[in-house]
């Protein structure tokens, strides 16, 4: 399952919390009447280096200026062997949430956090070093003083040690190893240095504006696909099976189906 080609750029008025100023909260209450949303519609072009349903690169997976550095590392037998030696020391990483599973399925093989940190820092710094000198060599003489190295250590440490999502590598299930470790690392570094004005949210030609009032007037006569009653003005329905439902109606119907299957 891929991304949806529509991505929300911004909404007006923005969401207001209880601790916000009364002006912002009052403006948000008028959202059903005066609000609008701006959506970015991805053209889904193939061959961009990203997923086809994210061809603009909202979640950019390309190496960008690190493409040459990635090719250089992949052709360096010494660093590839170093990566392989580190991953060969992987251990069985037990999960506290899989105690009810058989013993061999209570975790997965990953390198230790210390090895993941060392490997990520080594490869990440090599990528940045290669990118910097390649940019220096190709830049015009008057631009060379403005080419600088980026401090990536904070990002690299987070990529290696983030408890929820990290780059601790494993050879299990990766036919394209070690690219499966190097390419996501380069893409993360690319997103870190990518200028803000290159983000797809500024692709004005891909924008679509929807007004809350028009949408709410339309939903006054739209019916819930479950109970067949009208959705109502200002109601935010739940979409399932390509149809709109009241959240409570869909939940009740799902619970009945689950009870009948037991």
ZARO-443182 format. One record per residue (C-alpha): residue number from 1; residue in three letters; y, x, z. Coordinates in Angstrom, 3 decimals. Each point is the difference from the previous one (the first is absolute). Last residue first. Layout:
BEGIN
<pt resi="NUM" resn="ALA" c2="Y" c1="X" c3="Z"/>
...
REM end
This chain:
BEGIN
<pt resi="262" resn="UNK" c2="-15.678" c1="-16.795" c3="16.270"/>
<pt resi="261" resn="UNK" c2="1.404" c1="-0.751" c3="-3.447"/>
<pt resi="260" resn="UNK" c2="1.501" c1="-3.283" c3="1.135"/>
<pt resi="259" resn="UNK" c2="1.998" c1="1.726" c3="2.740"/>
<pt resi="258" resn="UNK" c2="1.463" c1="2.471" c3="-2.475"/>
<pt resi="257" resn="UNK" c2="0.998" c1="-2.769" c3="-2.423"/>
<pt resi="256" resn="UNK" c2="1.600" c1="-1.954" c3="2.834"/>
<pt resi="255" resn="UNK" c2="1.932" c1="3.087" c3="1.168"/>
<pt resi="254" resn="UNK" c2="1.243" c1="0.625" c3="-3.537"/>
<pt resi="253" resn="UNK" c2="1.253" c1="-3.587" c3="-0.296"/>
<pt resi="252" resn="UNK" c2="1.818" c1="0.238" c3="3.337"/>
<pt resi="251" resn="UNK" c2="1.646" c1="3.277" c3="-0.970"/>
<pt resi="250" resn="UNK" c2="1.077" c1="-1.368" c3="-3.386"/>
<pt resi="249" resn="UNK" c2="1.544" c1="-3.067" c3="1.605"/>
<pt resi="248" resn="UNK" c2="1.821" c1="2.016" c3="2.684"/>
<pt resi="247" resn="UNK" c2="1.527" c1="2.393" c3="-2.555"/>
<pt resi="246" resn="UNK" c2="1.103" c1="-2.861" c3="-2.234"/>
<pt resi="245" resn="UNK" c2="-1.400" c1="0.801" c3="-3.394"/>
<pt resi="244" resn="UNK" c2="1.136" c1="1.375" c3="-3.355"/>
<pt resi="243" resn="UNK" c2="-2.430" c1="0.650" c3="-2.850"/>
<pt resi="242" resn="UNK" c2="-1.199" c1="3.125" c3="-1.862"/>
<pt resi="241" resn="UNK" c2="-3.216" c1="0.044" c3="2.001"/>
<pt resi="240" resn="UNK" c2="1.954" c1="0.388" c3="3.205"/>
<pt resi="239" resn="UNK" c2="3.751" c1="0.080" c3="0.527"/>
<pt resi="238" resn="UNK" c2="1.384" c1="-0.853" c3="3.420"/>
<pt resi="237" resn="UNK" c2="3.181" c1="-2.059" c3="0.172"/>
<pt resi="236" resn="UNK" c2="3.494" c1="0.934" c3="1.243"/>
<pt resi="235" resn="UNK" c2="1.781" c1="-3.300" c3="0.687"/>
<pt resi="234" resn="UNK" c2="3.722" c1="-0.231" c3="-0.712"/>
<pt resi="233" resn="UNK" c2="-0.176" c1="-3.562" c3="-1.313"/>
<pt resi="232" resn="UNK" c2="-3.420" c1="-1.618" c3="0.223"/>
<pt resi="231" resn="UNK" c2="-3.510" c1="0.873" c3="-1.128"/>
<pt resi="230" resn="UNK" c2="-0.782" c1="-3.540" c3="-1.153"/>
<pt resi="229" resn="UNK" c2="-3.302" c1="-1.455" c3="1.174"/>
<pt resi="228" resn="UNK" c2="-3.134" c1="0.565" c3="-2.079"/>
<pt resi="227" resn="UNK" c2="-1.975" c1="1.106" c3="3.105"/>
<pt resi="226" resn="UNK" c2="-1.582" c1="3.128" c3="-1.540"/>
<pt resi="225" resn="UNK" c2="1.967" c1="0.839" c3="-3.173"/>
<pt resi="224" resn="UNK" c2="3.245" c1="-0.700" c3="1.861"/>
<pt resi="223" resn="UNK" c2="2.346" c1="-1.933" c3="-2.252"/>
<pt resi="222" resn="UNK" c2="3.116" c1="1.162" c3="-1.812"/>
<pt resi="221" resn="UNK" c2="2.889" c1="-2.522" c3="0.068"/>
<pt resi="220" resn="UNK" c2="2.119" c1="1.605" c3="2.717"/>
<pt resi="219" resn="UNK" c2="-1.341" c1="3.326" c3="-1.187"/>
<pt resi="218" resn="UNK" c2="2.251" c1="-0.072" c3="-3.066"/>
<pt resi="217" resn="UNK" c2="3.067" c1="-0.625" c3="2.145"/>
<pt resi="216" resn="UNK" c2="-1.042" c1="2.957" c3="2.163"/>
<pt resi="215" resn="UNK" c2="-0.346" c1="2.334" c3="-2.983"/>
<pt resi="214" resn="UNK" c2="3.386" c1="-0.987" c3="-1.422"/>
<pt resi="213" resn="UNK" c2="1.645" c1="0.453" c3="3.399"/>
<pt resi="212" resn="UNK" c2="-1.688" c1="3.343" c3="0.665"/>
<pt resi="211" resn="UNK" c2="1.258" c1="1.626" c3="-3.180"/>
<pt resi="210" resn="UNK" c2="-2.323" c1="2.339" c3="-1.898"/>
<pt resi="209" resn="UNK" c2="1.330" c1="3.126" c3="-1.700"/>
<pt resi="208" resn="UNK" c2="-2.204" c1="2.062" c3="-2.336"/>
<pt resi="207" resn="UNK" c2="0.609" c1="3.701" c3="-0.425"/>
<pt resi="206" resn="UNK" c2="-1.769" c1="2.217" c3="-2.544"/>
<pt resi="205" resn="UNK" c2="3.166" c1="0.913" c3="-1.944"/>
<pt resi="204" resn="UNK" c2="1.638" c1="0.981" c3="3.287"/>
<pt resi="203" resn="UNK" c2="-2.524" c1="2.776" c3="0.581"/>
<pt resi="202" resn="UNK" c2="1.662" c1="0.990" c3="3.306"/>
<pt resi="201" resn="UNK" c2="-2.969" c1="-1.111" c3="2.133"/>
<pt resi="200" resn="UNK" c2="-2.088" c1="2.366" c3="-2.122"/>
<pt resi="199" resn="UNK" c2="1.229" c1="3.001" c3="2.058"/>
<pt resi="198" resn="UNK" c2="1.769" c1="2.633" c3="-2.075"/>
<pt resi="197" resn="UNK" c2="3.319" c1="-0.576" c3="1.802"/>
<pt resi="196" resn="UNK" c2="-1.517" c1="1.087" c3="3.296"/>
<pt resi="195" resn="UNK" c2="-0.773" c1="3.478" c3="-1.325"/>
<pt resi="194" resn="UNK" c2="-3.684" c1="1.033" c3="0.266"/>
<pt resi="193" resn="UNK" c2="-0.397" c1="2.709" c3="2.654"/>
<pt resi="192" resn="UNK" c2="-2.430" c1="-1.823" c3="2.318"/>
<pt resi="191" resn="UNK" c2="-1.669" c1="-1.968" c3="-2.793"/>
<pt resi="190" resn="UNK" c2="-0.935" c1="3.301" c3="-1.673"/>
<pt resi="189" resn="UNK" c2="-1.425" c1="1.344" c3="3.267"/>
<pt resi="188" resn="UNK" c2="-2.235" c1="-3.065" c3="0.278"/>
<pt resi="187" resn="UNK" c2="-1.088" c1="0.371" c3="-3.636"/>
<pt resi="186" resn="UNK" c2="-0.857" c1="3.679" c3="0.566"/>
<pt resi="185" resn="UNK" c2="-2.197" c1="-0.881" c3="2.989"/>
<pt resi="184" resn="UNK" c2="-1.633" c1="-2.873" c3="-1.888"/>
<pt resi="183" resn="UNK" c2="-0.815" c1="2.483" c3="-2.852"/>
<pt resi="182" resn="UNK" c2="-1.348" c1="2.824" c3="2.209"/>
<pt resi="181" resn="UNK" c2="-2.606" c1="-1.946" c3="1.988"/>
<pt resi="180" resn="UNK" c2="-1.741" c1="-2.038" c3="-2.716"/>
<pt resi="179" resn="UNK" c2="0.530" c1="2.950" c3="-2.339"/>
<pt resi="178" resn="UNK" c2="-2.483" c1="1.923" c3="2.172"/>
<pt resi="177" resn="UNK" c2="-2.223" c1="-2.011" c3="-0.731"/>
<pt resi="176" resn="UNK" c2="-0.209" c1="-2.148" c3="-3.129"/>
<pt resi="175" resn="UNK" c2="-3.405" c1="-1.435" c3="0.899"/>
<pt resi="174" resn="UNK" c2="1.260" c1="-1.145" c3="3.376"/>
<pt resi="173" resn="UNK" c2="-2.514" c1="-2.218" c3="1.859"/>
<pt resi="172" resn="UNK" c2="-0.510" c1="2.374" c3="2.924"/>
<pt resi="171" resn="UNK" c2="1.864" c1="3.266" c3="-0.574"/>
<pt resi="170" resn="UNK" c2="2.268" c1="-0.589" c3="2.973"/>
<pt resi="169" resn="UNK" c2="3.686" c1="0.670" c3="0.499"/>
<pt resi="168" resn="UNK" c2="2.241" c1="-0.784" c3="2.992"/>
<pt resi="167" resn="UNK" c2="2.879" c1="-1.528" c3="-1.961"/>
<pt resi="166" resn="UNK" c2="1.159" c1="-2.428" c3="2.665"/>
<pt resi="165" resn="UNK" c2="0.407" c1="-3.705" c3="0.670"/>
<pt resi="164" resn="UNK" c2="-0.041" c1="-1.568" c3="3.466"/>
<pt resi="163" resn="UNK" c2="-0.054" c1="3.039" c3="2.273"/>
<pt resi="162" resn="UNK" c2="2.589" c1="1.922" c3="-2.049"/>
<pt resi="161" resn="UNK" c2="-1.111" c1="3.608" c3="0.417"/>
<pt resi="160" resn="UNK" c2="-0.181" c1="1.508" c3="-3.490"/>
<pt resi="159" resn="UNK" c2="2.578" c1="-2.066" c3="-1.850"/>
<pt resi="158" resn="UNK" c2="2.290" c1="0.093" c3="3.042"/>
<pt resi="157" resn="UNK" c2="-0.199" c1="3.787" c3="0.173"/>
<pt resi="156" resn="UNK" c2="0.702" c1="0.258" c3="-3.720"/>
<pt resi="155" resn="UNK" c2="3.054" c1="-2.265" c3="0.235"/>
<pt resi="154" resn="UNK" c2="1.502" c1="1.999" c3="2.854"/>
<pt resi="153" resn="UNK" c2="-0.795" c1="3.302" c3="-1.720"/>
<pt resi="152" resn="UNK" c2="1.591" c1="-0.971" c3="-3.309"/>
<pt resi="151" resn="UNK" c2="3.266" c1="1.933" c3="0.274"/>
<pt resi="150" resn="UNK" c2="1.234" c1="-0.004" c3="-3.578"/>
<pt resi="149" resn="UNK" c2="0.699" c1="3.184" c3="-1.883"/>
<pt resi="148" resn="UNK" c2="3.233" c1="0.323" c3="-1.880"/>
<pt resi="147" resn="UNK" c2="1.388" c1="-0.043" c3="-3.518"/>
<pt resi="146" resn="UNK" c2="3.793" c1="-0.160" c3="0.257"/>
<pt resi="145" resn="UNK" c2="0.554" c1="3.756" c3="-0.481"/>
<pt resi="144" resn="UNK" c2="-2.112" c1="-0.136" c3="-3.212"/>
<pt resi="143" resn="UNK" c2="2.149" c1="-2.686" c3="-1.629"/>
<pt resi="142" resn="UNK" c2="2.582" c1="2.322" c3="-1.577"/>
<pt resi="141" resn="UNK" c2="-2.698" c1="2.222" c3="-1.467"/>
<pt resi="140" resn="UNK" c2="-1.805" c1="-2.941" c3="-1.622"/>
<pt resi="139" resn="UNK" c2="-3.180" c1="-1.102" c3="1.767"/>
<pt resi="138" resn="UNK" c2="-3.485" c1="0.796" c3="-1.362"/>
<pt resi="137" resn="UNK" c2="-0.751" c1="3.018" c3="2.185"/>
<pt resi="136" resn="UNK" c2="1.464" c1="-1.506" c3="3.164"/>
<pt resi="135" resn="UNK" c2="-1.864" c1="-3.293" c3="-0.511"/>
<pt resi="134" resn="UNK" c2="-3.280" c1="1.882" c3="-0.399"/>
<pt resi="133" resn="UNK" c2="0.827" c1="1.985" c3="3.116"/>
<pt resi="132" resn="UNK" c2="0.604" c1="-3.117" c3="2.075"/>
<pt resi="131" resn="UNK" c2="-3.004" c1="-1.955" c3="-1.321"/>
<pt resi="130" resn="UNK" c2="-2.345" c1="2.912" c3="0.764"/>
<pt resi="129" resn="UNK" c2="1.278" c1="0.336" c3="3.583"/>
<pt resi="128" resn="UNK" c2="-0.129" c1="-3.774" c3="0.545"/>
<pt resi="127" resn="UNK" c2="-3.610" c1="-0.207" c3="-1.187"/>
<pt resi="126" resn="UNK" c2="-1.006" c1="3.051" c3="2.056"/>
<pt resi="125" resn="UNK" c2="1.633" c1="-1.528" c3="3.074"/>
<pt resi="124" resn="UNK" c2="-1.961" c1="-3.203" c3="-0.531"/>
<pt resi="123" resn="UNK" c2="-3.308" c1="1.839" c3="-0.556"/>
<pt resi="122" resn="UNK" c2="0.233" c1="2.098" c3="3.162"/>
<pt resi="121" resn="UNK" c2="1.587" c1="-2.702" c3="2.155"/>
<pt resi="120" resn="UNK" c2="-2.627" c1="-2.559" c3="-1.030"/>
<pt resi="119" resn="UNK" c2="-2.877" c1="2.447" c3="0.584"/>
<pt resi="118" resn="UNK" c2="1.237" c1="1.077" c3="3.447"/>
<pt resi="117" resn="UNK" c2="0.623" c1="-3.583" c3="1.095"/>
<pt resi="116" resn="UNK" c2="-3.363" c1="-1.224" c3="-1.302"/>
<pt resi="115" resn="UNK" c2="-1.763" c1="2.919" c3="1.719"/>
<pt resi="114" resn="UNK" c2="1.668" c1="-0.848" c3="3.319"/>
<pt resi="113" resn="UNK" c2="-0.689" c1="-3.722" c3="-0.422"/>
<pt resi="112" resn="UNK" c2="-3.731" c1="0.672" c3="-0.612"/>
<pt resi="111" resn="UNK" c2="-1.404" c1="-0.446" c3="-3.492"/>
<pt resi="110" resn="UNK" c2="-1.491" c1="-3.383" c3="-0.813"/>
<pt resi="109" resn="UNK" c2="-3.498" c1="-1.481" c3="-0.156"/>
<pt resi="108" resn="UNK" c2="-0.145" c1="-3.691" c3="0.821"/>
<pt resi="107" resn="UNK" c2="-0.524" c1="-2.316" c3="2.951"/>
<pt resi="106" resn="UNK" c2="-2.450" c1="-2.349" c3="1.667"/>
<pt resi="105" resn="UNK" c2="-2.153" c1="-0.317" c3="-3.110"/>
<pt resi="104" resn="UNK" c2="-2.700" c1="2.569" c3="0.830"/>
<pt resi="103" resn="UNK" c2="-0.466" c1="-1.483" c3="3.485"/>
<pt resi="102" resn="UNK" c2="-0.463" c1="-3.557" c3="-1.205"/>
<pt resi="101" resn="UNK" c2="3.068" c1="-2.231" c3="0.447"/>
<pt resi="100" resn="UNK" c2="1.006" c1="-1.792" c3="3.204"/>
<pt resi="99" resn="UNK" c2="1.995" c1="2.997" c3="1.237"/>
<pt resi="98" resn="UNK" c2="2.216" c1="-0.052" c3="-3.103"/>
<pt resi="97" resn="UNK" c2="3.467" c1="-0.407" c3="1.537"/>
<pt resi="96" resn="UNK" c2="0.009" c1="3.238" c3="2.024"/>
<pt resi="95" resn="UNK" c2="-0.460" c1="2.001" c3="-3.195"/>
<pt resi="94" resn="UNK" c2="-2.018" c1="3.226" c3="-0.100"/>
<pt resi="93" resn="UNK" c2="1.138" c1="2.841" c3="-2.258"/>
<pt resi="92" resn="UNK" c2="-3.065" c1="1.922" c3="-1.184"/>
<pt resi="91" resn="UNK" c2="1.237" c1="3.525" c3="-0.618"/>
<pt resi="90" resn="UNK" c2="1.475" c1="1.829" c3="-2.978"/>
<pt resi="89" resn="UNK" c2="-0.514" c1="3.775" c3="-0.202"/>
<pt resi="88" resn="UNK" c2="-0.737" c1="-0.123" c3="-3.753"/>
<pt resi="87" resn="UNK" c2="3.486" c1="-1.472" c3="-0.369"/>
<pt resi="86" resn="UNK" c2="1.550" c1="3.275" c3="1.090"/>
<pt resi="85" resn="UNK" c2="-2.163" c1="2.096" c3="-2.321"/>
<pt resi="84" resn="UNK" c2="0.829" c1="-2.289" c3="-2.944"/>
<pt resi="83" resn="UNK" c2="3.729" c1="0.276" c3="0.650"/>
<pt resi="82" resn="UNK" c2="-0.261" c1="3.783" c3="0.182"/>
<pt resi="81" resn="UNK" c2="-2.058" c1="0.013" c3="-3.209"/>
<pt resi="80" resn="UNK" c2="2.724" c1="-1.987" c3="-1.770"/>
<pt resi="79" resn="UNK" c2="2.593" c1="2.438" c3="1.391"/>
<pt resi="78" resn="UNK" c2="-1.856" c1="3.012" c3="-1.385"/>
<pt resi="77" resn="UNK" c2="-0.954" c1="-1.586" c3="-3.331"/>
<pt resi="76" resn="UNK" c2="3.626" c1="-0.672" c3="-0.957"/>
<pt resi="75" resn="UNK" c2="-0.124" c1="-2.295" c3="-3.040"/>
<pt resi="74" resn="UNK" c2="0.327" c1="-3.162" c3="2.108"/>
<pt resi="73" resn="UNK" c2="2.884" c1="1.640" c3="1.852"/>
<pt resi="72" resn="UNK" c2="1.956" c1="0.720" c3="-3.198"/>
<pt resi="71" resn="UNK" c2="-0.615" c1="-3.490" c3="-1.383"/>
<pt resi="70" resn="UNK" c2="1.341" c1="-1.508" c3="3.246"/>
<pt resi="69" resn="UNK" c2="3.048" c1="2.283" c3="-0.116"/>
<pt resi="68" resn="UNK" c2="0.756" c1="-1.097" c3="-3.557"/>
<pt resi="67" resn="UNK" c2="-0.181" c1="-3.669" c3="0.998"/>
<pt resi="66" resn="UNK" c2="2.147" c1="0.558" c3="3.115"/>
<pt resi="65" resn="UNK" c2="3.208" c1="-1.150" c3="-1.705"/>
<pt resi="64" resn="UNK" c2="-1.511" c1="-3.507" c3="-0.373"/>
<pt resi="63" resn="UNK" c2="-3.442" c1="-0.115" c3="1.629"/>
<pt resi="62" resn="UNK" c2="-0.580" c1="-3.664" c3="-0.861"/>
<pt resi="61" resn="UNK" c2="-1.171" c1="-2.603" c3="2.502"/>
<pt resi="60" resn="UNK" c2="3.248" c1="-1.974" c3="0.328"/>
<pt resi="59" resn="UNK" c2="-0.305" c1="-3.140" c3="2.121"/>
<pt resi="58" resn="UNK" c2="2.813" c1="-1.791" c3="-1.838"/>
<pt resi="57" resn="UNK" c2="-1.080" c1="2.167" c3="-2.922"/>
<pt resi="56" resn="UNK" c2="1.298" c1="-1.961" c3="-2.992"/>
<pt resi="55" resn="UNK" c2="-3.585" c1="-0.441" c3="-1.235"/>
<pt resi="54" resn="UNK" c2="-1.091" c1="-1.818" c3="3.143"/>
<pt resi="53" resn="UNK" c2="-2.502" c1="-2.501" c3="-1.474"/>
<pt resi="52" resn="UNK" c2="-1.127" c1="2.755" c3="-2.414"/>
<pt resi="51" resn="UNK" c2="-0.588" c1="2.381" c3="2.885"/>
<pt resi="50" resn="UNK" c2="2.111" c1="3.112" c3="-0.222"/>
<pt resi="49" resn="UNK" c2="-0.015" c1="2.904" c3="-2.451"/>
<pt resi="48" resn="UNK" c2="2.039" c1="-2.018" c3="-2.503"/>
<pt resi="47" resn="UNK" c2="-2.857" c1="-0.565" c3="-2.458"/>
<pt resi="46" resn="UNK" c2="-0.052" c1="-3.780" c3="0.000"/>
<pt resi="45" resn="UNK" c2="3.089" c1="-2.207" c3="0.333"/>
<pt resi="44" resn="UNK" c2="-0.133" c1="-2.733" c3="2.622"/>
<pt resi="43" resn="UNK" c2="3.570" c1="-1.295" c3="-0.610"/>
<pt resi="42" resn="UNK" c2="0.555" c1="-0.166" c3="3.806"/>
<pt resi="41" resn="UNK" c2="2.188" c1="-2.896" c3="1.062"/>
<pt resi="40" resn="UNK" c2="2.433" c1="1.057" c3="2.752"/>
<pt resi="39" resn="UNK" c2="1.057" c1="-3.001" c3="2.028"/>
<pt resi="38" resn="UNK" c2="3.426" c1="-0.928" c3="1.348"/>
<pt resi="37" resn="UNK" c2="0.032" c1="-2.873" c3="2.482"/>
<pt resi="36" resn="UNK" c2="2.700" c1="-2.637" c3="0.555"/>
<pt resi="35" resn="UNK" c2="1.546" c1="-1.868" c3="2.900"/>
<pt resi="34" resn="UNK" c2="2.727" c1="-2.654" c3="0.038"/>
<pt resi="33" resn="UNK" c2="-1.801" c1="-3.216" c3="0.969"/>
<pt resi="32" resn="UNK" c2="-3.330" c1="1.017" c3="1.566"/>
<pt resi="31" resn="UNK" c2="1.738" c1="3.137" c3="1.403"/>
<pt resi="30" resn="UNK" c2="2.590" c1="-1.926" c3="2.020"/>
<pt resi="29" resn="UNK" c2="-1.814" c1="0.817" c3="3.236"/>
<pt resi="28" resn="UNK" c2="0.265" c1="3.683" c3="-0.993"/>
<pt resi="27" resn="UNK" c2="3.787" c1="-0.240" c3="-0.070"/>
<pt resi="26" resn="UNK" c2="0.031" c1="-1.395" c3="3.535"/>
<pt resi="25" resn="UNK" c2="-2.219" c1="2.842" c3="1.216"/>
<pt resi="24" resn="UNK" c2="2.201" c1="2.626" c3="-1.684"/>
<pt resi="23" resn="UNK" c2="3.156" c1="-1.511" c3="1.464"/>
<pt resi="22" resn="UNK" c2="-1.631" c1="-0.339" c3="3.433"/>
<pt resi="21" resn="UNK" c2="-0.572" c1="3.741" c3="0.176"/>
<pt resi="20" resn="UNK" c2="-3.604" c1="1.168" c3="0.070"/>
<pt resi="19" resn="UNK" c2="-2.143" c1="-0.132" c3="3.148"/>
<pt resi="18" resn="UNK" c2="-1.783" c1="-3.158" c3="-1.142"/>
<pt resi="17" resn="UNK" c2="-1.053" c1="1.702" c3="-3.209"/>
<pt resi="16" resn="UNK" c2="1.555" c1="-0.720" c3="-3.403"/>
<pt resi="15" resn="UNK" c2="-1.752" c1="0.404" c3="-3.358"/>
<pt resi="14" resn="UNK" c2="2.358" c1="1.018" c3="-2.775"/>
<pt resi="13" resn="UNK" c2="2.193" c1="-2.593" c3="-1.750"/>
<pt resi="12" resn="UNK" c2="-0.704" c1="0.865" c3="-2.720"/>
<pt resi="11" resn="UNK" c2="-3.275" c1="1.610" c3="-0.942"/>
<pt resi="10" resn="UNK" c2="-0.900" c1="3.402" c3="-1.390"/>
<pt resi="9" resn="UNK" c2="-2.242" c1="1.803" c3="-2.486"/>
<pt resi="8" resn="UNK" c2="-3.106" c1="-2.188" c3="0.359"/>
<pt resi="7" resn="UNK" c2="-2.853" c1="1.230" c3="-2.191"/>
<pt resi="6" resn="UNK" c2="-1.526" c1="-2.043" c3="-2.819"/>
<pt resi="5" resn="UNK" c2="-2.802" c1="1.736" c3="-1.932"/>
<pt resi="4" resn="UNK" c2="-2.477" c1="-0.829" c3="2.790"/>
<pt resi="3" resn="UNK" c2="-1.887" c1="3.127" c3="0.951"/>
<pt resi="2" resn="UNK" c2="-3.621" c1="0.504" c3="-0.789"/>
<pt resi="1" resn="UNK" c2="-3.320" c1="-1.499" c3="1.040"/>
REM end
